Amino acid sequence: MLPTFVRSTPDGTEDGDFLALDLGGTNFRVLRVKVSDNGLQKVEMENQIYAIPEELMRGSGVQLFDHIAECLANFMEKLKIKDKKLPLGFTFSFPCHQTKLDESILVTWTKGFKCSSVEGKDVVSMLRKSIKKRGDFDIDIVAVVNDTVGTMMTCGYDDHNCEVGLIVGTGTNACYMEEMRHIDLVEGDEGRMCINMEWGAFGDDGVLNDIRTEFDQEIDMGSLNPGKQLFEKMISGMYMGELVRLILVKMAKEGLLFGGNLTPDLLTTGSGGFPGKAHEILTKLGLEPSHEDCVATLRICQIVSTRSANLCGATLAAVLRRIKENKGVERLRSTVGVDGSVYKKHPHFARRLHKTVRKLLPDCEIRFTRSEDGSGKGAAMVTAVAYRLAAQHKARQKILEALKLSHEQLLEVKQRMRIEMENGLGKETHAEATVKMLPTYVCSTPDGTEKGDFLALDLGGTNFRVLLVRVRNGMRRGVEMHNKIYSIPVEIMQGTGEELFDHIVHCISDFLEYMGMKGVSLPLGFTFSFPCQQTNLDEGILLKWTKGFKATGCEGEDVVNLLKEAIHRREVSEFDLDVVAVVNDTVGTMMTCGYEDPYCEVGLIVGTGSNACYMEEMRNVELVEGEEGRMCVNMEWGAFGDSGCLDDIRTEFDLAVDELSLNPGKQRFEKMISGMYLGEIVRNILMDFTKRGLLFRGRISERLKTRGIFETKFLSQIESDCLALLQVRSILQHLGLESTCDDSIIVKEVCAVVARRAAQLCGAGMAAVVDKIRENRGLDFLKVTVGVDGTLYKLHPHFSTIMHETVKQLSPKCEVTFLQSEDGSGKGAALITAVACRIREAGQR
C-alpha cells in the first residue's frame, strides 16, 4: 500500500504539450503527448523506441542515465522541440520507494538490470544531472509513476469515474484512490491519493495457505523468489501455463491422461504454453493425445483461468468495497482501468472477472475500461494533471491573495478604527463620523451587590421575550431567570404603532399572570434592537424600523413612552411598569459578563451582524455634559469604512455583496466580518473560480447563481476539523453543487480564507478599543475582559482563536480575556436595570 503522491485523476480540462519516458525493460520509449481541451478532449502521441545495450544494463548508473538523456535529446531534435522546456512524466517500472511525486528511490533492480550506484538513490535526480551535464536542452521532470498508476490515469482521462487501476498480464498489481485521512505514511488528512497496492505479495504472510494447492507450492518452490509474490503466482500470466503443466504431469503419472505416458518436454519447467489449441500444443510436447485427453486438458485450463479470474475479482471487490465505504454512498458508481495480456487476450478471463465482481458487489455499478498504452500515455497524464492542478492552484491563490491581510495591513486597520472612534466621540466631528460612538447612559458595570426582581423585554425580531430575572447577592449571589416567548403576527408588525405596543403589553400581562405576579410593579429593562438615539438611560428615540417592521407612528418617537401609553390604555390597570433602561444587545452582553467578571468593560457581538461597546471616560464623551466617571459607548462599528477608509482592502467580492445588499454603501465593516454576509462572499468567490474553470469543472449550476444559498452555518460546518471531505461534499450536494474531492478541498480553503479575514478584521477593531482604554487611563499595561456573544463567534470552529491571536499581536500591552455571554439581550437588560436601581437607591440615601 505505497503512496504514489498522485492526488487527482484527470477531469478532462487538461491541456498542453508533454513528454514521457517509459523505462521497464531492455527497450525504452520516449513519447510526446499533446493534450488539448477546446471543448473536445483530444490526445495526440508520437513515440520512438530506443534500445538499451546489455553492457549499459550492467554498467554504471551514470552511463545508463547519460544514455537515456542522449536518446531524449535525439527525440527532441527530430521533433524540433529542443528549445522548449516541456514537462516530463517518467514511468519507471522497478521497485521504488516514493517520497514525492517527483522523487523515487530505487529499492532494487529487476528484469536483468544491475547498474551500479543507483540502488538507494533518487532516479529523478540522476536523470536531471545527466540532462544538466549535456546543457543542450532542459525539461521539467514533474512525476515518476509505475505502470498500474499510468493505466488508471489513461482511463481516467476518458472516464472521470475511473479511480482504480488493474494490471493482469505477466505480473499483476492494482492501485486506487484512497482518502488521505487513512494514509498514515503521508502527512495531511485532506483529499485523496493514489495507492500502489503491490498486491502480488498478498498471501506472503500465510493468509492464503488454506486455498493454495500442492501445485501452487511447487511453482513457488521452483521460482526465483520462493515465499514471495504468492498471490501473483496464483493469478498472473507468468504462472498459469506452468500450473496447467504440473496438473497434467500429476494426472499422467496417475494414469488418468495420455495413457500414463510422460515426455521430456512435458516434464520441462516453463513448457506449458497453456491455454491454447490443446491438440496442437500437446503434440508439440511429444504426446499423442486422444480426444478425451484434449477435452480434459481444456477443462484443466478452464479451471486454472477461472480460479485466477475469481481470485482477481474477489480482491478487486474488496478494493471497491473500501472505496464505497470511504465515500459513504448507498450505491457506488466506479470505473476500473485495466491493462495486461491476460485480461486483454484470454478469451474468457475478462468476462469471468466482471461476473465475480458484480456477484460480490450487487450494490455497486462497476464499469471496466481497457487502457491503451497506459504506461506511456499514463505518465504524461499524471504530468498533465499535476500541471493543471499547479496552474489552477496558482490562479486561485492570486485571486485569494487580496483577502489575505498582512500584519502591517491589520495595524493600519487598527489605526484607522482609532481615528474613526475619535471622530464619533468629538462634538465637532460627530455629525460626519461613520462610527457613531453613541452614549448609552449606562455609567457603571455590576459590582455584585445588586439584588431584586426585575422584568426584561427583548424585542428584536418576529418573536419577542418577556423575562423575570431574580438577582441575588451575598451568599446566594446569582441570577435566576424565567421567560416566555411570544410571536408577533405580520399584520401587527406592519400595522399601527398602537396595535404593536398593545400586543406587547397584552403579552406582558399574560406573562405576569403565568408567573402569579399580577398587580406587582417591577423595574423593567427594555432590549430594543433597532436603531435608536438615546438622550437618557430610559429614553430611546426610534430612528427607523428594520427587520421587516413597518408599524406606523413609531419612527421619531420615544419607545418607552409608546410602551407606557399602551399600559395606560388598558381598561383595567392590572399593573404598572417602571421602565428604567432601554439598551441594545451589545451593552446587554457586556453587562451580563460584567456580573461574572469585574474586569469586563467591553461588549462584542459577532453573529448575523456585528457591533461593540466599551466603558469610555466621560471627559471624552463630548456629546454628554460632565467630566467625571465613565459611560458605556455603543460604537455602532458596523459602519466603519463607510467613509471609504477601508477601500484599499475591500475586494471585488466585497463590492459585489455590498452592491446587491439592502443598504448599498452602508455598514461596510459589518459586511466584511459578520455572519449575514460571509456566506455570500464565499458564493461570489466560488462563482468567479467556476467561471475561470478553476472549480466544479467550469460548470456553473443555477443554485450557485442564487443569492443567499450559502448560509454562514455552512462555513462553520465545512471548516469543522472533525468533518471529513465526504461530509463537505454532502453539504455541497445539498446546495445542488456536484463536486469532486478536489472541489471540496478548494471550497474548504475559500471558507477558511474568508472566515480568517473576518476574524482578523474583528481582532484589529477590538485591538483599537482595548488600546484606547489603556491609553485613557495612562497605563503601561491593561488587564481587561471582553464579553462576547453571537453565533459566528460561538459556533465557527476557528473564528474565536484567530480573533484572540490578532488582538494579542496588535495590542501586546493588553492582557485581554474573552468571556462568552449567556443571554446578553435578556439577562443583560435586567442587570442594567439592577445597576441603575442600585445607583438610584444609593443616591436617595
N, C-alpha and C positions, 0 to 999 in steps of 0.2 A: 504494500500500500504506500508507494512512494509519491510524494508531492512533485508535481511537474511544473508548478508556478504558471501554468496556463489557467487564467482566471475567467475566461469568457469564450463562448463559442461565436461563430460568425452570425451577424444579424442581417447580412445582405447589403449593407451600406458601405462595405469595404471598397477601397478604391486605390489604385496605384500600381507601380511597377516594382516587382520584387525578384530577387534571386533566391535559388535554393540549391543546397548541396545535399546529395543523398549518398552517404557512405555506410556500407554494411556488408561488403564482400570484396572480391578481387577486382571488380569493376566499380566505378562510382560515376554518378551523373551530376552534371551541372544543368540547372534549369533557369529559364527566365519566365516568370509568370506575371501576366498582365491581368489585373482585376479591375473591371470598370462597373460603375453604378450610375448609369444615366437613365434610370427608370427600368433598365433591363440588366439583370445580373449577367455578366459575361466574363469568362476566363479564357485567355489565350496562352498557350505554352509553347516554348521552344526548348529543346534539350539536346545535350550531347553526352555520349558515354566515353569515359576515359579509362584506360587500363591502369592497374597498379602492379608494376613488375614485382616478381617474388622477392627479389633482393631488397626492395623497399619495404615490403611487408615484414621483413625480418631485420631491417636496418635500424637506424636511429629515428626517434620521433621527429627530430628537426628535419631530417631528409624527407620523411613522409609528408609533413605539413608544407614544406617548401614545394614539393611536387604538386600537392593539391592547389596551392596558391598559383603555381605556374599554369595549371590546367584552367583555373578560374580566369586568369589573365588572358589566356588563349581564347576562351569562350567569349569574353567581353570584347576582345579585339575584333573577332569575327562579326559580332553584332554591332560594332562601333558604339559601344556604350562605356568605354573605359573612363571617359571624362565625367561620368555621372557617379554620385555616391549613393548607390542603391542599398536598401535594407535587405538583409540576407537571413534566411532560416536554414538551420543545419540539422538534417536528420542523421543522427549518429547512433546506429543500432548495435551498441555494445553496452554491457552492464555499467551503469554510471550512477553516481550519487549527485543529485542536482541540488544546488543551494540557491539558485536564482534562475530566472527564465533564460538568462544568457551566461550561465556558469554551470559546467558539468564536469565532475571529477571522474576520470576513468577508474573503475574498480579493478577490472581485469580484461585483458584481451581475449577474444574468442575467434572462431572462424579462420584459424590459421595465421592470424596476425601476432607478431611478437616484437613489435618495435620497442626499442629500449627508451628509458627515461620518459615514459608517458603515463604509466600507471601511477595513480595518486596525484595526477596533475589535471588542471583545468584545460580541456581540449580547445575551448574558445580562445583562451589566452595564447595558446601555442599557434593557432591559426592566425590570430591578429598579429603576432610577432613576425610570422613568415610573410604576411602581406605588407607590413610596415617596412620590413627589410628590403623588399623589392622597390617600393616607392613609386611605382608607375601607375597605381590605381588605389582607390580607397573604397571601402564598403562599411556598412553599419550592421554588425552581426547582432541581431535582435533576439534570436531564440534558438535553443537546442531542444530537439524533441526526439521521441522514439517513434517507430512506425505505427504503433497502435494509436497514439495520440493523433498522428498525422491522418489516420483513417477517419477518426471521429470528426476532425476539423474539416476534412474534404467533404464528407457527407453533410456536415453541419452548414456548409455554405448553401447547399440546395434545399435542405430541410431544417428549419430552425428549431424543430423539436428534438433534433439529434443531440443526445447527451451521453451516449455510450459508444465506445469503440471496441470492436472484437476482431481478432485475427485467429483463423483456424487454417493453418497451412502446414508447412514443415514443422513449425512450432506453434504455440498458441499463447495468447495473452488477451487481457481486456483492460479498459480504462473507463472511467465515468466521472461525472461532475459531482463532487461531494461538497457538503456545506462546510465552510471554513471553521465553524464553531466545533466541529468534530475532529479537526486535524490538529492534534497536539504538537506535531513536529514543526508547525509553522505558526509564527505569531499572528494575532488578529483573529477576530471571530465574525467578520462581516463578509458576505458574498460567498462565492463558491470557487473551488479549484479542482482541476482535473487530477485524478489519482491514477497513477500507473500501477495496476494491481499486482503485476508479476504473478499471475495466478497459476502458472505452470508448476509452482512449488507447493500448491495446495496438496495436503496429504503427507508432506515430508515429516510431519510430526506424528504420523501414525493414525490420524483420524479417518483415513480411508481403508485401513487394513481389513475391515470386515467385508469390503466388496472387492478388494484386489484378489486376483486369481493366481494360481501357480504360474500361468503364462506371463502375467504382469511381472511377477517376481523374477522369472527367468530373464525377461527382457531387461529389467533393471540391473540384474547382476552382470549381464554381459555388456552394459553400456559404459560410456566414458566417464559417467558421473553417478555411480551407484548411490542409491538412497536420496538422490536429488531429483527435482522436477517430476515427481511421481504422477501428478495429475496430467501433465503434458504427455507422459509416456502412455497414458490410457486413452488419450483422445486425439493426438495430433498425427498428421500425415507421415511423419518420420517413422512412427512405430506401428501403425495399423497393419501394414503388409507383413511385418515381422510377427505380429500377434497371430495372423491367419496362418503363417508358415508353421509356427510352433504347434498350433492346434492340429494341423494336417499331419505333422510328424507324429504326434501322440496317437492320433487315430489310426495312422498307417501301422504303427508299432503294435497296436492292439488288434490289428487285422480288420478294422472297420472300414478302411479305404484302400484303394489301389491293390487289392488282393494281398495286402500286407507288405507290398514292395516299397522300398526306400531307394532313392537315388542320391548320389553325392551332391547334386545341385539342390535338391530339396533340403538336404542337411546343412547347406551353406547359409550362414547368417547373412541377412540382407538380400536374399534372392527372391523373397516373396513380393513380387510386384502386384499385389492384390489391392483392391479388387480390379477386375478387368474381364476379358473374354476367357472364361475358365479353361476350355479345351485347349486353346492356343497356348496359354501360359503354362498349364500343366505339362503339355507336350514338350515345351522348351526346357522344362526341368527334367526331361528324360523319362517321363512317366507315360504309361499308356492308359489314360483314364476311360472308364466306362461312362455311359450316360448318367448312371446313378452317382458316380464319383463327381462329375461336373455339377450336378444338381446340389449335392451335399456341400461341395466347395463354395458354390454361390451362396448357399444358405449360411455357411460359416462367415463369409464376407459380409453378408447382410446383418448377422448378429453383432459382429465386431463394430461395423459402422453405425448401427442403430444405438449400441451402447455408448459409443463416442458422442453421437448427436444428443442422446438423452442426458449424459453427464454434463455436456456443454450447456444444454438448455436449463438444467437444474441450477447450475452455478450462476448462469446469466439471470435466471428468475430471482435468485437471491439478491443480486445487484439491483435489479429493477424494483424489487420489493422495498429495498432500502431507500431508493430514490422516492418511491411513493410515500413512505413513512416520513422522510425528511420534508417532503412538500406538504404533508398533512391533507392530501386530497382523497376524495372517495374513489375517483376513477383516474388512473394515470394514463395520459396520452404521451407516448415517448417513441423515439426512433433510435434504432441501433445501426450504426455504420459498420459494415463488415467487409473484410478482405481475407485473402488466403486461398490457396489452391484447393484445399479440401472442400471449403464452403462453395467455391465457385464451380469446381469441375466434377465433384462427386454427384452422380445422378439423383440421389435421394437425400443426401445429408441435410441440405438447407431446409427441405420440407419437414423432415423429422425434427430438426431443431426448433423450427417455428411452432410445430404442433405441441412439443413438450412445454415450451414457454407459455403458450396460450392455455394449456391444461392446468399448469401450476399457478397461473395468474388470470383467473377468469374475470377479475375486476379491473383489468388493465387493457388498454388498446395499444398494442406494440407493433410498430412497423419495422421492417428490415430493409435497409438500402445498401446496395453494393457500392463499394468505393472504387473509383477509377483512379489509379495512381495516387494512392493515399500517402505514400512516404515522401514523394517529391512535392506534389501539389499541397499536401497537408502542411509541410514545413513552411511553405510560402503563405498558407492560410493563417497559421499561428502568427507569423510575422505581420501579415496584413491586419489581423485583429489587434495585435499589440500596438501597431502603428495607429489604427483607428482610435483605440482607447486612449493612447497618449495624446493624439491630436485633439480629441474631444475633451479630455481632461484639461488640457492647456486652454482651450477655448472657454470652458466653463469657469476655470479659475480666474481668467481675465475678467469675465463678467462679474464674478462674486467678489473680486478684489475691492470694488467700490464699497462693498458692505463690511469690509474688514478694517476696523479702526485701529490706528497705532496709538501708542501711549501718548505721543505728542498731541494727536488729534483730540483724545479724550481730555487731556489737560486744558486744551483750548475750549472745549465744550464747557468744562467746569468754570473757566474764567468768564465765558460769555453768560452763563447762568447767573453768576455773581453780579455782573453788570446789570442784567435784567431785574434781579431782585432789588438792587439799589433804586432802580428807576421806579419800580412798583411801590416802594416804601416812601419815596420822596413826594412831597406835596406838589412841587412844580412839575415833576415828570410823570406823576401817576396817570393822568388822563391819557397820555400817549403810550404808556407802558403796556406790553403784551402779557407779562407775568404780573397779575393784578395785586398780589400780596394783600388780600382783603383782611381787615381787622375782624376778629370773631367775638371780641369782648369776653373771651374765656381768659381769665387772668391768673389762674392757678391750676396746678395738677393735683390729683388726690394726695392727701398726706396720711391716710389710714384711719383718721378719726371720724370720717363720715359715717352717718347712721340714719336709718329711717326707711320708710316705704315710699317708693316713687313710681309714677306711671311714665311709660315712654311710648311714643308713637313713632313708627318707622314707615314713612311714605316715600317711595322712590320708583314705583313701577305699577304693574297691573294688580299686584297683591299688596296689601299693607298689613302691618302687625300692630297689635296692642300688647304691651308688656307690663307686668307688675314686677318691679325689681326691689328686693329687700336687701338693704345694705346693713351689715352688722359690723361693730367694731369690738375692740377688746379681745378677750379670749376666743370669742366665737366669730372673729373677723372673717368676712366673706360676703359673697353675693349670691342670692338665691333668685331664680327667675321663673316666671310663669308667663306664657304668651299664647296668643291665638291669632291665626292668620285669616284675614278676610279678603275676598276678591272685590274688585271694583269693576262693575259691568262697563262695557264700551260706551253705552248710551249715557252713563254718568260721567265717564272720563271726558266725553265730548259734549256734555250738556251745559248747564249753567253752574256757576261757582256755588250758588246756594245749594243746589242739589248735591254737589260733590261734598261740601262740608257737612250738610245734613246727614249724608250717608256715613261719613266718618264718625260723627257724634253718635249716630244710632249704633254703630259697631262698638264704640267705647262703652255705651250704656249696656249693650249685650255682654261685653267682657266683664264689667263690674258686677252684673247680676250673676254671671257664671262663676265669679270668684266670691260671691256673697258679700260684696262690699258696696252695695247701693247706698247713696247718701253720704259717702265719705268724700272729703275734699283732700286731694293729694297734689303735691307739686309734680309738674309734668315737664318732661324734656321731649322736644319735637325734632326728630331727624327728618329734615325736608330736603331731599337730594335733587333740588332743581336750582338753577342759577338765581341767587338772591343777593341783595345788597343789605348788609346789616348795619344798623346805626346804634344798636343796643343788643345785649345778650338775648332779650326777649322780644326782639323785633326783626322781622325779615321781609323785605320788600321783594316780591316775585318779579324778576326781570322778564323772563319768558318761559313758557311751558316747553318741555322736551318730552321724549319717550312716548309720543302718541297722545299726550294730554292736550285738550283744547277747551277746557271749561271756561266759559265766558265770565267776564267781570272779576278776574283774579290778577291779571298782569298789572303791575304798578301798585298793587295793594299789599298791605301787611298781612301775611298769612295767619299770624297769631290773632289779629282782630277778626278775620274771617271765621276762625275756629270759635272764638268767644261768642260772636254773634249767633252762630249756629246753635251753641249751647242754650243761649237765652231764648232762641226761637221755639224751643221745645215747650209744649203746653204745660207739662208738669216739670218743674225744675228739680229733677231727681238728684242732680249732682252739680258741683261747681269745680272748675279746674284752675289751679294756679299755674299758668304756663310760665315757667321760669327761664327756659332756654330754647332757642332754635339753633340747631347745629347741622353741619354736614358730616358725612360718614368718615371723612379723613380725620377730623377733630375727634370724633367718637372713638376711632381706632386708637389715637394717641392716649385718650383718657382711660380707655379700658386697660391698656398695657401699663399706664401710669399707676393704676391701682395696684398692680402686681410688682412694679419695679419703679422706685422713686427716681431713678436716673432717666426715665423715659420722658423726653421733651420734644420728640419728633414723631409725626404720624406719616405713614406712607401707604398708598393703595395702588397696587398694580394688578388689575383684573381686566374687566371689559374696557374700563377707562383707566386713567392714572392721575393721581394728584398727591400733594404733600402739604404738610403744615408743620410749624415748629414754634417754640417759645422765643419771641423776639423781645429785645429790650424796648420798653415804652418810649425811650428817648429817640429811637429810630423809626417808630411808627408815627410818621408826621401827620397822618390823616386824623389822629385822635389826640385830644388835649391831654396833657400830663406827661411827666418825665420819669416818674417813679415806677418801679416794678417791671413786670413783663406782661405780654399779651400773646396769645396764640394767633399766628398769622396763617390764613388759608391761602396758600401760594397760587392756586389755580395754574399749576405749572404745565398743564397740557398745552397751553397756548404759547409756550416758549418756542421761539423760531418763527412766529407769525410775522415778525418784523423783517424776516429774511436773513437773520443772523446764522441760520443753520444751512443755508442754501448750498454751501460748498461741500456738505457731507450728505445732502439728500440725493438719492439716486433716481434714475428714470422710473424705477418701480414705485418709489415713494410718490413721485409726481403723478403716476397713473392712478394710484389708490386715492390720492387726495382729490384729483380731478373728478372722479366718479362718486365721491362721498356726498353726504347730505349737506356738508358745510365746507365747500372748497376754500382753501387758503387759511382755514381756521384749525386750531388745535394740532398744529404740525408735529410738535414733540410727541403728543399722545399717539398720533398716527404712526410713529416710528417705534413706539415701545409697548403699546397696550394690546390686550388680547383681542379686542374687536377688529384690529387691523392686521396683525401678524400673519394670519392665515391667508389674507388677501394679497399681502406682499409675496408670500411663498407662491401662491397661484400665478401671479404675474411673472415671476421668475421662471416657473415651470413652463408657462406658455412660451416665453422667449426662447428657452432651451429647445423646446419641441419644434418651434418654427425654424430654428437653426439646424435641426437634425441631430441635436445633442442628447435627446431623451425620447422615450416612447417610439423609437424608430421614425421620428419625424411626423408621427400621425397625431393630429390634434382632435380629441374627441369633443363632442358637443358639451359634455359635462365639464370638461376643463375650461370651456369658454364661459361657463356660468358663474357669475359673481357670487361670492359668499359661500360656495360649496366647501371650501377648505377651512373648516372651523378650527379655531385655535386649540380646541381639545385634541384634534388630530396631531397637532405639533407635539403636544405633551406625550401622547401615546407613541408616536413614531420615534421620538427621542429617548423613550424609556430604555434603560440599559438592559432590562430583562426581556425586552421584546425582540424576538428573532425576526429576521428579514421576511420570513414567511408570513408573520402577522402584519408586517408593514405592507406586504403585497395584498393581504386581505383587506386592509383599510383602503388601499388604492382601488381595489376591485369594487368595494362598497361605493366608492366615488365614481365608478364606471370607467376606471382607468386600467386598461390591460397592461401590466408591467412585467418586465423580466426581473431577474435578481439584480442585474446591474442597475436597472432603473430605480429599484428600491433603495440601493446604496446612495444614488445621486439625490433622490428625494430627501433621504435622511440627512445628507450633508447640507442641502439647501435649508431645511428646517433648523439645523444646528447653527448655521451662519446667521440667519435672520434672528433667531432667539438670542444668540450670543451678543449681537449688536444691541438688541433691545436692553439686555441686562447691563451691558457696559454703559450705554447712554443713561440708563436709570441710575447706575452707580456714580456716574460723573455728576449728575444733578444732585444726588444725595451728598457727594463729597463737598460740593459748593455750600450746602446747607450746614453740615457739621463744622466746616472750617469757619463759616460766618459766626456760628455760636461761640466757637473757641476764641476768635478774634474780638468779638463783642465783649468778652469777659477778660481779655488781656491775659489769656492762659498760654503757657508753653505746651501744655498737654491737656486734652479734654477726654473725659470718660462719659459717654452718653449712650442711651438706648433708643432705638427706633422701633416703634410699634408698627407692625405691618399686617395688612390684610389684602385679599384679592386672589382670585383663582389662579392667575398666571404665576404669582409668587409661590402660592401654596402647592399647586399641582404639577407645574413643569419640573421635570427631574433635575435640570441643571441651572435654571434661571437664578435661583437664590444664591447658589455657590459662586457663580460668575459675578453677580452684583456685589456680593460681600468682598470678593477679591479686588474688584475695581475700586471700591471705596477705600480699602486698605492701601492700595497702591497710590491713589491720588490724594489721600489725606493721612500721611504717615504720622502726623502729630495727634491723631484722634484714635481712641480705642472705642470702636463702635460695636455695640451688641444689638442683634436683631431679635425681636420678640414677636412671635405670631399672635395676632389678636383673635380672640374668640368672640364673635358677635359684637363688633365695634359699633355698628349702627344702632342697635337696640340698647345694649348694656351701657355703651358709651354715652348716649343721650341721658340716661338715668344718672350716671356718675357725674356728668357736668352739672346736672340739676342738684345732685347731692353736694357737690363742692360749693355751688352758688348758695345753697341753703346754709351750709356751714359758715360761709363768709358773712352772709346776711345776719345770721344769729349772733355771730361774734361782734358784728357792728352794732347790734341792738343792746348788747350788754352794757 
